Each structure stands twice: as C-alpha cells, then as structure tokens.
C-alpha cells in the first residue's frame, strides 16, 4: 500500500539532478551577463579606454634625425676634393661632404646653410687613406661631437700597385667594425652616413678617352685599375674585373656592418651605380670627381640622409 510519501520513477530520479544543474548554469550565465552589462555601459567603456590610453607610454621619437646640426667627414681623397680644383692637390672647399664651394653645395651646406657649414663641419679625411686608417679618423671626428659622420673609403684599398696587394675583404670588415665601435664608444648617438665605393672600372672606361687624363694616370694613380689604360687583352681585362669584384665585396661589407647599427645609413649602392660623365670628372686626372661630380655626390648623400626611410 502507499505510505503517503512521494515516490519518484527511477528514470525521473536520474534526470532531475542534471536538469537542476543545467538551470543553475543558465542562471549563472545570465547573472554574469547582467553584471557585465552593469559594469561596461557606454560611459564606463569610454572611461576605461581613455584610462588605458593615458597609461600607454608616448611613442618613442625616431632614431634617425633627418636634420642633423653638425657634420664630420672621414675618408680618402674624394672627400678631400683631390684634383677638383688644381692638379694633384687637395681642394677641401670643393668636398661633397663639408665643402663651401657654391657650385658643389656640399652635404653640410645643404643641411646647415653656408654659415652653419663653416662653423659646424669638420673634414678629417686624408688623401691616400685606406680602411686601416679609419678607426683613427673616426676617433678624431668623434671628439668634435658631431650629429652626423660621413664615411667614404675603400677606393685606395682596391687601388694598389697590383691585384695581389689589395686589402683582403676580411681585413676590410675588421677595420670597419673597429671604426664603428670606436665611434659608439665616444659618440654613441652620432649618426653615420656611409657612401658606397665608386665603380672604378666605370671610371676607367669613361676617363680613358681623354689623352691628358691617361698621362696623369701614368704617374701611378690606381695602378691596379688604370695601368696600361688602352690594353684590352685577356690579362688586363681579368685584372680590372678582379678590382671591380673587390670593390663590390667592400660595398657589401659596408652595407652589412652599417645595417647592424640603428644610427647608420648607407646609400644603397647609389654612388657605385652612378654613371659619372667626363664633365663630372676632374679636368686633370679624369678619375677623381671634379666640382660637378662632387655636387652629384652631395646630392646622393643629402637624399639619403633626409629620406624618411633608408634605401632598400
């Protein structure tokens, strides 16, 4: 007989706890949604975002300053303006980097103006210098406290009495890395513009059409490339190709080492690729840039230094 107490069917008894749990879960989700709605109304969401923006640090200024206020130059005869004004003589006033010649409009003049270039630029390059001398030059340049250091070097490492005497690529790399470390030790925030080494073979090809230039070459300028200027036999062709290959290797080193430094830009090979005409070469040796050629180098440097991004 029935005892008056409620009895559940076994199937119903198995389902009810699960149903209850499902109901509790649904209520929890609903409650969570309600709470979320209360905490994140339109006004509160805006305030939270604003507070997050306020806490976010301001973006750091760009590392590269496109308007440096002083320039120090290091390098070789090209930066000294060799043969730009007179035969076998430096002409630093015609230097692409720091010169004051109005026809050239050097990088320093373009960045600082004529009076600024005179007061805030320095030329530590030396005619005949090779990469091994660069650490010393850069150390002297760093003492000026420049905002920008320009580097153009490597031609004399390839311009030797013979192909065998050219500076080995590993030594070239070691000297350039040492130079950059020396700069960072004394002037950690100085920017560096690195010019590629010009294509010496193209300069030979352009200059050998001038009889006077070839006579100057016989005095010993860049023998590895310019000796026997009219010889186009297999040995001479192979010699000139070897010099050009070494210049390409030097430029690769300059690019790779510079790329590791956030405050360094190279020209992306623009100087190497530039096709100097006879008008742009020295009227005495037809190898070094004349005033017009120096102006073209200044243009390339200015374009690189002031660009929003470095060359690809």
Buried (B, 14 or more C-beta within 10 A) or exposed (E): EEEEEEEEEEEEEEEEEEEEEEEEEEEEEEEEEEEEEEEEEEEEEEEEEEEEEEEEEEEEEEEBBEEBEBBBBBBBBBBBBBBBBEEEEBBBBBBBBBBBBEEBBBBBBBBBEEEBBEEBBBBBBBBEBBBBBBBBBBBBBBEBEBBBBBBBBBBBBBBBEEBEEBBEBEEBBBBBBBBBEBBBEBBEEBBBBBBBBBBBBBBBEBBBEBEEBBEBBEEEBBBBBBBEBEEEEEEBEEBBEBBBBBBBBBBBBBBEBBEEBEBBBBBBBBBBEBEBEBEBBBBBBBBBBBBBBBBBBBBBBBEBBBEEEBBE
